[in-house]
């Protein structure tokens, strides 16, 4: 997948315009991020579908905690229907700090994600489903026909990556540094070793936080917000891999959970930006993406994209074109 993530923190008119710009820039998929404090991602996806012709569209990534998995399956199927079969289901365990704001305990995340998309696939196949696991459903079914929708699991840890390779159509690896992809490629191979042949090919996609601008310093500054969320929620092995101060990362996560976003963003260090984002000019971003594509099959460039969104979408498309052409 060669895609882009758009964040509905902006007006839906602007999101639709950015989607059309992304399609013109050569992206194959346009995904909408899912956070309660932004506009509804599925309404945004309906607008994105209407503004585009050929790109795949879907959430990146919905979580099966703040929305019941059966309702989530129906929402994704509706996106697939209104886009004439272009739907894709990005699903992940969700950001722990924002889920905590809503009182959700994100327990057993791997099992919850796996059960959520397995139940979704049964519903899309027209089955009536009764499920008793990390969530419950009794005689649940859709009252309309659904398409064959690919499932991409958002992942960062080893167990989720392996599960994705064994069970899903693809993974959206939440990482931005080549060292993380070298590590994850081994986890993907472990999962693929247990993957039944009838599940078809697997798409190892980078879900990288990209910030691109004509000015390198401006691009790096714009990367602070997503880097804060990534660093604040990163597991200790990830922080250790990049030599990031675990106590500082924990403080950033605590600030985010408390809603103290300005403090969290200000605490982000240059080393965190290097580890958890692809930030710079078109040329430097293309170089980093080419290094990532030595391991991954594709890239979704994620928010913030850059200090000026319209320009950043075009620059990101050009950077990806450079990277994929070698």
C-alpha positions, 0 to 999 in steps of 0.5 A: 500500500502506498497511502496517506493518513489525513486527520479530521482535526481539519474541516471536512471540506478541507479533508476532502480537498486534501484527499483529492490532492493526494490522489492527484499526487499518486497515492493509492490509499487515503486513510482517516485517523481515529481519535475522539477529539477530532471529527468523526472519521467515518463521516470524513471517509464518506467525504473522502470517497466522494472526492476521489475516484480510485484510491482505497479508503478506510480508518487508520486505525479504528480501535475495538474499545470505544466502538463495539466491534460489530458496529465497527464492522458495519461502519467499515462495510458502509464505507466500502459500499459508498466508495464502490468497493474501495474500503479497507479496514485499519484496526489497532488497539488504540492509543492508551492515553486517549482511551484512558481519557474515556475510561476504557481499560485496553486489556488483552489488546492482541486478542481484542484486535484479532477477535474484532476483525475475525468477527467482522470478516464473518459478518461481511461474509453474511454470517449471523455471529454469536461471540463470547470473548473479549466482547460479546455479540449474540445473533449479530448480523448485517441487514445488507450485503458487504464486500470483501474488505482487506484488513490491516492491523496497526502494530508496534510490538512483536506479538501484534506484528506476528499476529498480523502476518499470520491472520491479516491481509497486512500490517501498518507498522507504527514506526519511522526508523529503518532499525525498527523495520529491520527488527519487524521484518524478522517478526513478520517472517515468524508470523508468515511461517504460520500463515495458511497458504489460502490467506493469500499474500501479506502486505508489510506496510510502514505507517510512518509519521512524516513531516515534509516542507521546503524548510527542514527546521519547520518540518521538524518542528511540525513533527513534535505533536505526533512524536510526543504521542508515539514516544509517550506510548512507546514500549521500553524495548522500542525506547531502548532501541533508539536510546531514548530516556524512558523517564522523559518518555513516561513524563510525556505520556503522563502529560498527554493523559492529563491533557497537558499537550503543550508541555508534552510537545515541548518536551520532545527531543531531537533524538525523539524526532529522529527516531519516531518521525521522517521529518525534513525536505522532500529530498531527505524524506525520500532518502529515509523512505527509501531506507524503510522500503528496503524492508517494507512493501509500502508506506502510509505517510502519516500526520502531521505531514508538514507545517503547510498541509496542501504543500506537504501532501504534494511534497510527500507524494513527490518524496514517495515517488523518488523513494519507490523509483530508487 
